[in-house]
Amino acid sequence: MNQHQLSIEARFRPEILERILRVVRHRGFQVCAMNMASAHDADSINIELTVASQRPVDLLSTQLSKLMDVACVQVQQQTTQHIRAHA
């Protein structure tokens, strides 16, 4: 399974995290880690998101960037993890 790290800059709105998480779920990605902090101005936030999926990360980043309050989405890093099923 591929892991991707995304950096998202967005305008602070009470519902923005819910919107981002809904898009992540609808696009078939699983959240592995998430960190959010207020930016230097109180009107925006920075979100670091690590997600996992077999799907291309472009499917997710394109949809996130279309959200109304999202200013910027950057794919930071990609790693591959091999997950083995135990028999």
PDB file of N, CA, C and O in Angstrom:
ATOM      1  N   MET A   1       0.846  -1.173   0.000  1.00  0.00           N
ATOM      2  CA  MET A   1       0.000   0.000   0.000  1.00  0.00           C
ATOM      3  C   MET A   1       0.894   1.240   0.000  1.00  0.00           C
ATOM      4  O   MET A   1       1.901   1.283   0.706  1.00  0.00           O
ATOM      5  N   ASN A   2       0.532   2.222  -0.773  1.00  0.00           N
ATOM      6  CA  ASN A   2       1.321   3.447  -0.863  1.00  0.00           C
ATOM      7  C   ASN A   2       0.867   4.454   0.176  1.00  0.00           C
ATOM      8  O   ASN A   2      -0.328   4.663   0.383  1.00  0.00           O
ATOM      9  N   GLN A   3       1.849   5.079   0.831  1.00  0.00           N
ATOM     10  CA  GLN A   3       1.552   6.177   1.754  1.00  0.00           C
ATOM     11  C   GLN A   3       1.989   7.477   1.106  1.00  0.00           C
ATOM     12  O   GLN A   3       3.026   7.548   0.447  1.00  0.00           O
ATOM     13  N   HIS A   4       1.187   8.491   1.304  1.00  0.00           N
ATOM     14  CA  HIS A   4       1.459   9.809   0.740  1.00  0.00           C
ATOM     15  C   HIS A   4       1.315  10.847   1.837  1.00  0.00           C
ATOM     16  O   HIS A   4       0.415  10.768   2.673  1.00  0.00           O
ATOM     17  N   GLN A   5       2.219  11.824   1.822  1.00  0.00           N
ATOM     18  CA  GLN A   5       2.124  12.923   2.781  1.00  0.00           C
ATOM     19  C   GLN A   5       1.706  14.176   2.032  1.00  0.00           C
ATOM     20  O   GLN A   5       2.338  14.575   1.054  1.00  0.00           O
ATOM     21  N   LEU A   6       0.631  14.788   2.509  1.00  0.00           N
ATOM     22  CA  LEU A   6       0.095  15.995   1.890  1.00  0.00           C
ATOM     23  C   LEU A   6       0.215  17.166   2.846  1.00  0.00           C
ATOM     24  O   LEU A   6       0.051  17.021   4.057  1.00  0.00           O
ATOM     25  N   SER A   7       0.501  18.321   2.283  1.00  0.00           N
ATOM     26  CA  SER A   7       0.510  19.560   3.038  1.00  0.00           C
ATOM     27  C   SER A   7      -0.610  20.429   2.475  1.00  0.00           C
ATOM     28  O   SER A   7      -0.629  20.743   1.285  1.00  0.00           O
ATOM     29  N   ILE A   8      -1.540  20.812   3.346  1.00  0.00           N
ATOM     30  CA  ILE A   8      -2.719  21.560   2.913  1.00  0.00           C
ATOM     31  C   ILE A   8      -2.770  22.886   3.658  1.00  0.00           C
ATOM     32  O   ILE A   8      -2.662  22.931   4.884  1.00  0.00           O
ATOM     33  N   GLU A   9      -2.934  23.953   2.905  1.00  0.00           N
ATOM     34  CA  GLU A   9      -3.158  25.265   3.502  1.00  0.00           C
ATOM     35  C   GLU A   9      -4.596  25.657   3.198  1.00  0.00           C
ATOM     36  O   GLU A   9      -5.028  25.629   2.046  1.00  0.00           O
ATOM     37  N   ALA A  10      -5.335  26.026   4.249  1.00  0.00           N
ATOM     38  CA  ALA A  10      -6.751  26.333   4.073  1.00  0.00           C
ATOM     39  C   ALA A  10      -7.168  27.501   4.945  1.00  0.00           C
ATOM     40  O   ALA A  10      -6.513  27.833   5.934  1.00  0.00           O
ATOM     41  N   ARG A  11      -8.272  28.114   4.554  1.00  0.00           N
ATOM     42  CA  ARG A  11      -8.859  29.164   5.368  1.00  0.00           C
ATOM     43  C   ARG A  11      -9.552  28.492   6.543  1.00  0.00           C
ATOM     44  O   ARG A  11     -10.239  27.486   6.363  1.00  0.00           O
ATOM     45  N   PHE A  12      -9.382  29.029   7.732  1.00  0.00           N
ATOM     46  CA  PHE A  12     -10.002  28.406   8.892  1.00  0.00           C
ATOM     47  C   PHE A  12     -11.506  28.584   8.867  1.00  0.00           C
ATOM     48  O   PHE A  12     -12.018  29.703   8.847  1.00  0.00           O
ATOM     49  N   ARG A  13     -12.195  27.469   8.868  1.00  0.00           N
ATOM     50  CA  ARG A  13     -13.638  27.401   8.987  1.00  0.00           C
ATOM     51  C   ARG A  13     -13.934  26.213   9.895  1.00  0.00           C
ATOM     52  O   ARG A  13     -13.217  25.213   9.837  1.00  0.00           O
ATOM     53  N   PRO A  14     -14.958  26.289  10.725  1.00  0.00           N
ATOM     54  CA  PRO A  14     -15.246  25.166  11.639  1.00  0.00           C
ATOM     55  C   PRO A  14     -15.437  23.827  10.917  1.00  0.00           C
ATOM     56  O   PRO A  14     -15.137  22.772  11.476  1.00  0.00           O
ATOM     57  N   GLU A  15     -15.934  23.870   9.677  1.00  0.00           N
ATOM     58  CA  GLU A  15     -16.249  22.629   8.964  1.00  0.00           C
ATOM     59  C   GLU A  15     -15.145  22.144   8.023  1.00  0.00           C
ATOM     60  O   GLU A  15     -15.324  21.112   7.378  1.00  0.00           O
ATOM     61  N   ILE A  16     -14.023  22.835   7.919  1.00  0.00           N
ATOM     62  CA  ILE A  16     -13.026  22.490   6.903  1.00  0.00           C
ATOM     63  C   ILE A  16     -12.418  21.101   7.123  1.00  0.00           C
ATOM     64  O   ILE A  16     -12.196  20.371   6.156  1.00  0.00           O
ATOM     65  N   LEU A  17     -12.148  20.729   8.363  1.00  0.00           N
ATOM     66  CA  LEU A  17     -11.590  19.388   8.606  1.00  0.00           C
ATOM     67  C   LEU A  17     -12.565  18.297   8.189  1.00  0.00           C
ATOM     68  O   LEU A  17     -12.160  17.291   7.608  1.00  0.00           O
ATOM     69  N   GLU A  18     -13.835  18.488   8.478  1.00  0.00           N
ATOM     70  CA  GLU A  18     -14.844  17.507   8.081  1.00  0.00           C
ATOM     71  C   GLU A  18     -14.905  17.363   6.567  1.00  0.00           C
ATOM     72  O   GLU A  18     -15.025  16.250   6.054  1.00  0.00           O
ATOM     73  N   ARG A  19     -14.825  18.468   5.855  1.00  0.00           N
ATOM     74  CA  ARG A  19     -14.859  18.411   4.388  1.00  0.00           C
ATOM     75  C   ARG A  19     -13.648  17.670   3.841  1.00  0.00           C
ATOM     76  O   ARG A  19     -13.776  16.836   2.944  1.00  0.00           O
ATOM     77  N   ILE A  20     -12.487  17.972   4.375  1.00  0.00           N
ATOM     78  CA  ILE A  20     -11.255  17.320   3.911  1.00  0.00           C
ATOM     79  C   ILE A  20     -11.318  15.816   4.181  1.00  0.00           C
ATOM     80  O   ILE A  20     -10.995  15.016   3.303  1.00  0.00           O
ATOM     81  N   LEU A  21     -11.731  15.429   5.387  1.00  0.00           N
ATOM     82  CA  LEU A  21     -11.808  14.008   5.731  1.00  0.00           C
ATOM     83  C   LEU A  21     -12.850  13.273   4.887  1.00  0.00           C
ATOM     84  O   LEU A  21     -12.659  12.106   4.543  1.00  0.00           O
ATOM     85  N   ARG A  22     -13.932  13.940   4.560  1.00  0.00           N
ATOM     86  CA  ARG A  22     -14.947  13.313   3.708  1.00  0.00           C
ATOM     87  C   ARG A  22     -14.397  13.044   2.312  1.00  0.00           C
ATOM     88  O   ARG A  22     -14.644  11.978   1.748  1.00  0.00           O
ATOM     89  N   VAL A  23     -13.656  13.992   1.749  1.00  0.00           N
ATOM     90  CA  VAL A  23     -13.063  13.791   0.429  1.00  0.00           C
ATOM     91  C   VAL A  23     -12.044  12.650   0.475  1.00  0.00           C
ATOM     92  O   VAL A  23     -11.986  11.828  -0.440  1.00  0.00           O
ATOM     93  N   VAL A  24     -11.241  12.601   1.541  1.00  0.00           N
ATOM     94  CA  VAL A  24     -10.260  11.520   1.689  1.00  0.00           C
ATOM     95  C   VAL A  24     -10.978  10.171   1.672  1.00  0.00           C
ATOM     96  O   VAL A  24     -10.551   9.253   0.971  1.00  0.00           O
ATOM     97  N   ARG A  25     -12.037  10.045   2.419  1.00  0.00           N
ATOM     98  CA  ARG A  25     -12.790   8.781   2.491  1.00  0.00           C
ATOM     99  C   ARG A  25     -13.460   8.446   1.159  1.00  0.00           C
ATOM    100  O   ARG A  25     -13.399   7.304   0.704  1.00  0.00           O
ATOM    101  N   HIS A  26     -14.095   9.431   0.537  1.00  0.00           N
ATOM    102  CA  HIS A  26     -14.794   9.176  -0.728  1.00  0.00           C
ATOM    103  C   HIS A  26     -13.837   8.789  -1.849  1.00  0.00           C
ATOM    104  O   HIS A  26     -14.228   8.065  -2.766  1.00  0.00           O
ATOM    105  N   ARG A  27     -12.618   9.247  -1.795  1.00  0.00           N
ATOM    106  CA  ARG A  27     -11.639   8.922  -2.831  1.00  0.00           C
ATOM    107  C   ARG A  27     -10.898   7.615  -2.563  1.00  0.00           C
ATOM    108  O   ARG A  27     -10.019   7.229  -3.333  1.00  0.00           O
ATOM    109  N   GLY A  28     -11.251   6.935  -1.472  1.00  0.00           N
ATOM    110  CA  GLY A  28     -10.676   5.624  -1.202  1.00  0.00           C
ATOM    111  C   GLY A  28      -9.342   5.640  -0.483  1.00  0.00           C
ATOM    112  O   GLY A  28      -8.557   4.702  -0.620  1.00  0.00           O
ATOM    113  N   PHE A  29      -9.072   6.686   0.279  1.00  0.00           N
ATOM    114  CA  PHE A  29      -7.822   6.788   1.033  1.00  0.00           C
ATOM    115  C   PHE A  29      -8.102   6.609   2.520  1.00  0.00           C
ATOM    116  O   PHE A  29      -9.194   6.903   3.007  1.00  0.00           O
ATOM    117  N   GLN A  30      -7.103   6.127   3.218  1.00  0.00           N
ATOM    118  CA  GLN A  30      -7.187   5.933   4.664  1.00  0.00           C
ATOM    119  C   GLN A  30      -6.239   6.920   5.333  1.00  0.00           C
ATOM    120  O   GLN A  30      -5.089   7.055   4.915  1.00  0.00           O
ATOM    121  N   VAL A  31      -6.712   7.612   6.371  1.00  0.00           N
ATOM    122  CA  VAL A  31      -5.865   8.549   7.104  1.00  0.00           C
ATOM    123  C   VAL A  31      -4.975   7.763   8.056  1.00  0.00           C
ATOM    124  O   VAL A  31      -5.468   6.999   8.886  1.00  0.00           O
ATOM    125  N   CYS A  32      -3.658   7.951   7.936  1.00  0.00           N
ATOM    126  CA  CYS A  32      -2.686   7.301   8.819  1.00  0.00           C
ATOM    127  C   CYS A  32      -2.232   8.252   9.925  1.00  0.00           C
ATOM    128  O   CYS A  32      -1.999   7.829  11.057  1.00  0.00           O
ATOM    129  N   ALA A  33      -2.108   9.535   9.593  1.00  0.00           N
ATOM    130  CA  ALA A  33      -1.682  10.547  10.565  1.00  0.00           C
ATOM    131  C   ALA A  33      -2.185  11.905  10.093  1.00  0.00           C
ATOM    132  O   ALA A  33      -2.339  12.159   8.898  1.00  0.00           O
ATOM    133  N   MET A  34      -2.436  12.776  11.082  1.00  0.00           N
ATOM    134  CA  MET A  34      -2.897  14.117  10.745  1.00  0.00           C
ATOM    135  C   MET A  34      -2.428  15.087  11.817  1.00  0.00           C
ATOM    136  O   MET A  34      -2.484  14.791  13.011  1.00  0.00           O
ATOM    137  N   ASN A  35      -1.967  16.245  11.375  1.00  0.00           N
ATOM    138  CA  ASN A  35      -1.545  17.297  12.291  1.00  0.00           C
ATOM    139  C   ASN A  35      -2.057  18.620  11.738  1.00  0.00           C
ATOM    140  O   ASN A  35      -1.894  18.914  10.554  1.00  0.00           O
ATOM    141  N   MET A  36      -2.674  19.409  12.601  1.00  0.00           N
ATOM    142  CA  MET A  36      -3.202  20.695  12.182  1.00  0.00           C
ATOM    143  C   MET A  36      -2.687  21.775  13.120  1.00  0.00           C
ATOM    144  O   MET A  36      -2.614  21.572  14.332  1.00  0.00           O
ATOM    145  N   ALA A  37      -2.334  22.914  12.561  1.00  0.00           N
ATOM    146  CA  ALA A  37      -1.880  24.040  13.371  1.00  0.00           C
ATOM    147  C   ALA A  37      -2.333  25.332  12.703  1.00  0.00           C
ATOM    148  O   ALA A  37      -2.459  25.407  11.480  1.00  0.00           O
ATOM    149  N   SER A  38      -2.573  26.339  13.520  1.00  0.00           N
ATOM    150  CA  SER A  38      -2.906  27.656  12.983  1.00  0.00           C
ATOM    151  C   SER A  38      -1.681  28.241  12.304  1.00  0.00           C
ATOM    152  O   SER A  38      -0.553  28.075  12.768  1.00  0.00           O
ATOM    153  N   ALA A  39      -1.920  28.921  11.209  1.00  0.00           N
ATOM    154  CA  ALA A  39      -0.833  29.588  10.498  1.00  0.00           C
ATOM    155  C   ALA A  39      -0.488  30.891  11.219  1.00  0.00           C
ATOM    156  O   ALA A  39      -1.080  31.212  12.250  1.00  0.00           O
ATOM    157  N   HIS A  40       0.465  31.633  10.676  1.00  0.00           N
ATOM    158  CA  HIS A  40       0.897  32.890  11.293  1.00  0.00           C
ATOM    159  C   HIS A  40      -0.246  33.882  11.444  1.00  0.00           C
ATOM    160  O   HIS A  40      -0.267  34.668  12.391  1.00  0.00           O
ATOM    161  N   ASP A  41      -1.202  33.847  10.509  1.00  0.00           N
ATOM    162  CA  ASP A  41      -2.399  34.667  10.686  1.00  0.00           C
ATOM    163  C   ASP A  41      -3.529  33.752  11.172  1.00  0.00           C
ATOM    164  O   ASP A  41      -3.565  32.573  10.822  1.00  0.00           O
ATOM    165  N   ALA A  42      -4.415  34.273  11.946  1.00  0.00           N
ATOM    166  CA  ALA A  42      -5.469  33.457  12.569  1.00  0.00           C
ATOM    167  C   ALA A  42      -6.536  33.007  11.571  1.00  0.00           C
ATOM    168  O   ALA A  42      -7.409  32.211  11.918  1.00  0.00           O
ATOM    169  N   ASP A  43      -6.474  33.507  10.341  1.00  0.00           N
ATOM    170  CA  ASP A  43      -7.492  33.177   9.355  1.00  0.00           C
ATOM    171  C   ASP A  43      -7.212  31.901   8.577  1.00  0.00           C
ATOM    172  O   ASP A  43      -8.080  31.442   7.835  1.00  0.00           O
ATOM    173  N   SER A  44      -6.028  31.312   8.722  1.00  0.00           N
ATOM    174  CA  SER A  44      -5.719  30.108   7.956  1.00  0.00           C
ATOM    175  C   SER A  44      -5.062  29.046   8.830  1.00  0.00           C
ATOM    176  O   SER A  44      -4.527  29.331   9.901  1.00  0.00           O
ATOM    177  N   ILE A  45      -5.122  27.815   8.333  1.00  0.00           N
ATOM    178  CA  ILE A  45      -4.533  26.679   9.047  1.00  0.00           C
ATOM    179  C   ILE A  45      -3.655  25.872   8.092  1.00  0.00           C
ATOM    180  O   ILE A  45      -3.850  25.888   6.877  1.00  0.00           O
ATOM    181  N   ASN A  46      -2.701  25.180   8.662  1.00  0.00           N
ATOM    182  CA  ASN A  46      -1.863  24.249   7.916  1.00  0.00           C
ATOM    183  C   ASN A  46      -2.164  22.847   8.411  1.00  0.00           C
ATOM    184  O   ASN A  46      -2.186  22.597   9.616  1.00  0.00           O
ATOM    185  N   ILE A  47      -2.395  21.938   7.483  1.00  0.00           N
ATOM    186  CA  ILE A  47      -2.718  20.562   7.820  1.00  0.00           C
ATOM    187  C   ILE A  47      -1.700  19.651   7.150  1.00  0.00           C
ATOM    188  O   ILE A  47      -1.495  19.714   5.938  1.00  0.00           O
ATOM    189  N   GLU A  48      -1.067  18.805   7.954  1.00  0.00           N
ATOM    190  CA  GLU A  48      -0.174  17.773   7.434  1.00  0.00           C
ATOM    191  C   GLU A  48      -0.947  16.463   7.527  1.00  0.00           C
ATOM    192  O   GLU A  48      -1.403  16.076   8.603  1.00  0.00           O
ATOM    193  N   LEU A  49      -1.090  15.792   6.404  1.00  0.00           N
ATOM    194  CA  LEU A  49      -1.942  14.619   6.340  1.00  0.00           C
ATOM    195  C   LEU A  49      -1.166  13.478   5.699  1.00  0.00           C
ATOM    196  O   LEU A  49      -0.617  13.639   4.609  1.00  0.00           O
ATOM    197  N   THR A  50      -1.115  12.334   6.360  1.00  0.00           N
ATOM    198  CA  THR A  50      -0.524  11.136   5.781  1.00  0.00           C
ATOM    199  C   THR A  50      -1.656  10.170   5.492  1.00  0.00           C
ATOM    200  O   THR A  50      -2.415   9.793   6.385  1.00  0.00           O
ATOM    201  N   VAL A  51      -1.761   9.771   4.223  1.00  0.00           N
ATOM    202  CA  VAL A  51      -2.834   8.883   3.791  1.00  0.00           C
ATOM    203  C   VAL A  51      -2.244   7.658   3.107  1.00  0.00           C
ATOM    204  O   VAL A  51      -1.101   7.676   2.651  1.00  0.00           O
ATOM    205  N   ALA A  52      -3.038   6.592   3.042  1.00  0.00           N
ATOM    206  CA  ALA A  52      -2.591   5.360   2.395  1.00  0.00           C
ATOM    207  C   ALA A  52      -3.675   4.853   1.456  1.00  0.00           C
ATOM    208  O   ALA A  52      -4.867   4.925   1.756  1.00  0.00           O
ATOM    209  N   SER A  53      -3.231   4.335   0.306  1.00  0.00           N
ATOM    210  CA  SER A  53      -4.145   3.739  -0.666  1.00  0.00           C
ATOM    211  C   SER A  53      -3.328   3.129  -1.794  1.00  0.00           C
ATOM    212  O   SER A  53      -2.158   3.462  -1.982  1.00  0.00           O
ATOM    213  N   GLN A  54      -3.952   2.245  -2.532  1.00  0.00           N
ATOM    214  CA  GLN A  54      -3.343   1.728  -3.762  1.00  0.00           C
ATOM    215  C   GLN A  54      -3.593   2.701  -4.918  1.00  0.00           C
ATOM    216  O   GLN A  54      -2.961   2.592  -5.968  1.00  0.00           O
ATOM    217  N   ARG A  55      -4.487   3.622  -4.731  1.00  0.00           N
ATOM    218  CA  ARG A  55      -4.883   4.560  -5.788  1.00  0.00           C
ATOM    219  C   ARG A  55      -3.852   5.680  -5.931  1.00  0.00           C
ATOM    220  O   ARG A  55      -3.131   5.977  -4.978  1.00  0.00           O
ATOM    221  N   PRO A  56      -3.773   6.299  -7.102  1.00  0.00           N
ATOM    222  CA  PRO A  56      -2.846   7.429  -7.300  1.00  0.00           C
ATOM    223  C   PRO A  56      -3.243   8.631  -6.439  1.00  0.00           C
ATOM    224  O   PRO A  56      -4.423   8.965  -6.333  1.00  0.00           O
ATOM    225  N   VAL A  57      -2.258   9.268  -5.834  1.00  0.00           N
ATOM    226  CA  VAL A  57      -2.521  10.392  -4.933  1.00  0.00           C
ATOM    227  C   VAL A  57      -3.081  11.594  -5.690  1.00  0.00           C
ATOM    228  O   VAL A  57      -3.716  12.454  -5.080  1.00  0.00           O
ATOM    229  N   ASP A  58      -2.864  11.674  -6.984  1.00  0.00           N
ATOM    230  CA  ASP A  58      -3.405  12.784  -7.777  1.00  0.00           C
ATOM    231  C   ASP A  58      -4.934  12.816  -7.719  1.00  0.00           C
ATOM    232  O   ASP A  58      -5.537  13.888  -7.773  1.00  0.00           O
ATOM    233  N   LEU A  59      -5.562  11.633  -7.607  1.00  0.00           N
ATOM    234  CA  LEU A  59      -7.025  11.594  -7.492  1.00  0.00           C
ATOM    235  C   LEU A  59      -7.501  12.345  -6.260  1.00  0.00           C
ATOM    236  O   LEU A  59      -8.553  12.986  -6.276  1.00  0.00           O
ATOM    237  N   LEU A  60      -6.722  12.261  -5.200  1.00  0.00           N
ATOM    238  CA  LEU A  60      -7.082  12.934  -3.952  1.00  0.00           C
ATOM    239  C   LEU A  60      -6.693  14.410  -3.968  1.00  0.00           C
ATOM    240  O   LEU A  60      -7.510  15.269  -3.637  1.00  0.00           O
ATOM    241  N   SER A  61      -5.460  14.707  -4.348  1.00  0.00           N
ATOM    242  CA  SER A  61      -4.993  16.093  -4.279  1.00  0.00           C
ATOM    243  C   SER A  61      -5.796  17.012  -5.195  1.00  0.00           C
ATOM    244  O   SER A  61      -6.037  18.169  -4.850  1.00  0.00           O
ATOM    245  N   THR A  62      -6.207  16.518  -6.345  1.00  0.00           N
ATOM    246  CA  THR A  62      -7.019  17.324  -7.261  1.00  0.00           C
ATOM    247  C   THR A  62      -8.364  17.673  -6.640  1.00  0.00           C
ATOM    248  O   THR A  62      -8.819  18.813  -6.734  1.00  0.00           O
ATOM    249  N   GLN A  63      -9.002  16.688  -6.005  1.00  0.00           N
ATOM    250  CA  GLN A  63     -10.305  16.940  -5.395  1.00  0.00           C
ATOM    251  C   GLN A  63     -10.197  17.849  -4.173  1.00  0.00           C
ATOM    252  O   GLN A  63     -11.061  18.697  -3.954  1.00  0.00           O
ATOM    253  N   LEU A  64      -9.143  17.677  -3.379  1.00  0.00           N
ATOM    254  CA  LEU A  64      -8.957  18.547  -2.211  1.00  0.00           C
ATOM    255  C   LEU A  64      -8.761  20.004  -2.639  1.00  0.00           C
ATOM    256  O   LEU A  64      -9.283  20.919  -2.002  1.00  0.00           O
ATOM    257  N   SER A  65      -8.015  20.209  -3.708  1.00  0.00           N
ATOM    258  CA  SER A  65      -7.755  21.583  -4.154  1.00  0.00           C
ATOM    259  C   SER A  65      -9.013  22.271  -4.675  1.00  0.00           C
ATOM    260  O   SER A  65      -9.054  23.498  -4.769  1.00  0.00           O
ATOM    261  N   LYS A  66     -10.034  21.496  -5.013  1.00  0.00           N
ATOM    262  CA  LYS A  66     -11.296  22.072  -5.480  1.00  0.00           C
ATOM    263  C   LYS A  66     -12.196  22.556  -4.346  1.00  0.00           C
ATOM    264  O   LYS A  66     -13.162  23.279  -4.591  1.00  0.00           O
ATOM    265  N   LEU A  67     -11.891  22.163  -3.109  1.00  0.00           N
ATOM    266  CA  LEU A  67     -12.706  22.606  -1.980  1.00  0.00           C
ATOM    267  C   LEU A  67     -12.625  24.120  -1.831  1.00  0.00           C
ATOM    268  O   LEU A  67     -11.571  24.718  -2.043  1.00  0.00           O
ATOM    269  N   MET A  68     -13.731  24.725  -1.471  1.00  0.00           N
ATOM    270  CA  MET A  68     -13.844  26.179  -1.452  1.00  0.00           C
ATOM    271  C   MET A  68     -12.797  26.860  -0.572  1.00  0.00           C
ATOM    272  O   MET A  68     -12.209  27.854  -0.998  1.00  0.00           O
ATOM    273  N   ASP A  69     -12.549  26.374   0.609  1.00  0.00           N
ATOM    274  CA  ASP A  69     -11.661  27.060   1.540  1.00  0.00           C
ATOM    275  C   ASP A  69     -10.213  26.580   1.492  1.00  0.00           C
ATOM    276  O   ASP A  69      -9.387  27.038   2.281  1.00  0.00           O
ATOM    277  N   VAL A  70      -9.895  25.665   0.576  1.00  0.00           N
ATOM    278  CA  VAL A  70      -8.524  25.159   0.456  1.00  0.00           C
ATOM    279  C   VAL A  70      -7.743  26.054  -0.500  1.00  0.00           C
ATOM    280  O   VAL A  70      -8.138  26.246  -1.651  1.00  0.00           O
ATOM    281  N   ALA A  71      -6.631  26.597  -0.012  1.00  0.00           N
ATOM    282  CA  ALA A  71      -5.809  27.493  -0.824  1.00  0.00           C
ATOM    283  C   ALA A  71      -4.735  26.732  -1.595  1.00  0.00           C
ATOM    284  O   ALA A  71      -4.429  27.077  -2.736  1.00  0.00           O
ATOM    285  N   CYS A  72      -4.155  25.690  -0.971  1.00  0.00           N
ATOM    286  CA  CYS A  72      -3.015  25.013  -1.583  1.00  0.00           C
ATOM    287  C   CYS A  72      -2.924  23.575  -1.082  1.00  0.00           C
ATOM    288  O   CYS A  72      -3.104  23.316   0.108  1.00  0.00           O
ATOM    289  N   VAL A  73      -2.645  22.639  -1.993  1.00  0.00           N
ATOM    290  CA  VAL A  73      -2.403  21.234  -1.646  1.00  0.00           C
ATOM    291  C   VAL A  73      -1.093  20.829  -2.306  1.00  0.00           C
ATOM    292  O   VAL A  73      -0.928  20.970  -3.517  1.00  0.00           O
ATOM    293  N   GLN A  74      -0.164  20.325  -1.502  1.00  0.00           N
ATOM    294  CA  GLN A  74       1.126  19.867  -2.035  1.00  0.00           C
ATOM    295  C   GLN A  74       1.374  18.440  -1.583  1.00  0.00           C
ATOM    296  O   GLN A  74       1.197  18.110  -0.410  1.00  0.00           O
ATOM    297  N   VAL A  75       1.786  17.591  -2.524  1.00  0.00           N
ATOM    298  CA  VAL A  75       2.178  16.229  -2.186  1.00  0.00           C
ATOM    299  C   VAL A  75       3.639  16.288  -1.776  1.00  0.00           C
ATOM    300  O   VAL A  75       4.498  16.659  -2.576  1.00  0.00           O
ATOM    301  N   GLN A  76       3.925  15.922  -0.523  1.00  0.00           N
ATOM    302  CA  GLN A  76       5.276  16.052   0.025  1.00  0.00           C
ATOM    303  C   GLN A  76       6.137  14.821  -0.196  1.00  0.00           C
ATOM    304  O   GLN A  76       7.315  14.932  -0.535  1.00  0.00           O
ATOM    305  N   GLN A  77       5.543  13.636   0.000  1.00  0.00           N
ATOM    306  CA  GLN A  77       6.367  12.449   0.071  1.00  0.00           C
ATOM    307  C   GLN A  77       5.512  11.235  -0.242  1.00  0.00           C
ATOM    308  O   GLN A  77       4.314  11.213   0.038  1.00  0.00           O
ATOM    309  N   GLN A  78       6.143  10.225  -0.828  1.00  0.00           N
ATOM    310  CA  GLN A  78       5.448   8.974  -1.075  1.00  0.00           C
ATOM    311  C   GLN A  78       6.343   7.827  -0.641  1.00  0.00           C
ATOM    312  O   GLN A  78       7.522   7.786  -0.993  1.00  0.00           O
ATOM    313  N   THR A  79       5.796   6.909   0.111  1.00  0.00           N
ATOM    314  CA  THR A  79       6.528   5.707   0.494  1.00  0.00           C
ATOM    315  C   THR A  79       5.639   4.504   0.223  1.00  0.00           C
ATOM    316  O   THR A  79       4.414   4.620   0.195  1.00  0.00           O
ATOM    317  N   THR A  80       6.248   3.376   0.028  1.00  0.00           N
ATOM    318  CA  THR A  80       5.500   2.152  -0.211  1.00  0.00           C
ATOM    319  C   THR A  80       5.693   1.223   0.962  1.00  0.00           C
ATOM    320  O   THR A  80       6.821   0.965   1.382  1.00  0.00           O
ATOM    321  N   GLN A  81       4.592   0.718   1.493  1.00  0.00           N
ATOM    322  CA  GLN A  81       4.650  -0.259   2.568  1.00  0.00           C
ATOM    323  C   GLN A  81       4.050  -1.557   2.061  1.00  0.00           C
ATOM    324  O   GLN A  81       2.981  -1.561   1.451  1.00  0.00           O
ATOM    325  N   HIS A  82       4.734  -2.645   2.312  1.00  0.00           N
ATOM    326  CA  HIS A  82       4.209  -3.953   1.937  1.00  0.00           C
ATOM    327  C   HIS A  82       3.487  -4.523   3.141  1.00  0.00           C
ATOM    328  O   HIS A  82       4.076  -4.726   4.202  1.00  0.00           O
ATOM    329  N   ILE A  83       2.209  -4.774   2.959  1.00  0.00           N
ATOM    330  CA  ILE A  83       1.406  -5.318   4.042  1.00  0.00           C
ATOM    331  C   ILE A  83       1.125  -6.783   3.702  1.00  0.00           C
ATOM    332  O   ILE A  83       0.567  -7.100   2.651  1.00  0.00           O
ATOM    333  N   ARG A  84       1.522  -7.656   4.608  1.00  0.00           N
ATOM    334  CA  ARG A  84       1.335  -9.085   4.382  1.00  0.00           C
ATOM    335  C   ARG A  84       0.210  -9.583   5.255  1.00  0.00           C
ATOM    336  O   ARG A  84       0.105  -9.221   6.427  1.00  0.00           O
ATOM    337  N   ALA A  85      -0.621 -10.408   4.678  1.00  0.00           N
ATOM    338  CA  ALA A  85      -1.703 -11.022   5.451  1.00  0.00           C
ATOM    339  C   ALA A  85      -1.158 -12.263   6.144  1.00  0.00           C
ATOM    340  O   ALA A  85      -0.386 -13.027   5.566  1.00  0.00           O
ATOM    341  N   HIS A  86      -1.569 -12.446   7.378  1.00  0.00           N
ATOM    342  CA  HIS A  86      -1.140 -13.632   8.128  1.00  0.00           C
ATOM    343  C   HIS A  86      -2.152 -14.752   7.869  1.00  0.00           C
ATOM    344  O   HIS A  86      -3.361 -14.558   7.988  1.00  0.00           O
ATOM    345  N   ALA A  87      -1.637 -15.907   7.520  1.00  0.00           N
ATOM    346  CA  ALA A  87      -2.530 -17.046   7.215  1.00  0.00           C
ATOM    347  C   ALA A  87      -2.746 -17.906   8.438  1.00  0.00           C
ATOM    348  O   ALA A  87      -3.465 -18.903   8.372  1.00  0.00           O
TER     349      ALA A  87
END
